[in-house]
């Protein structure tokens, strides 16, 4: 199996549930506590591409507002840069393989890419 990475916040119940689900399936992911080690612009760009969507799917609106991120004023590149600078506004958890990514909301959604 290819490397599986989870962008994880141990204080988030969905993130903890997703990590436990992976481990219960025999997957030992690389755990990135993204608030301690924020993803770079390059990493976020790759994640968005693997999700097959737009950067907005990674946004926690309340936290983005609290961080002063003006969603309506940003294009895709600007939003990715803002998320890299303010990781608290990133939705979690995100599970990434070499070929795909899924948000763990609900946690079972990540099983699609294993």
Secondary structure, DSSP 8 states (H G I E B T S, - for coil): ----EEEE-TT-HHHHHHHHHHHHTT---EEEETTTS---HHHHHHHHHHHTS-GGGGB-HHHHHHTT--GGG--HHHHHHHHHH-GGGB-S-EEE-SS-EEE-SSGGGGGGG-
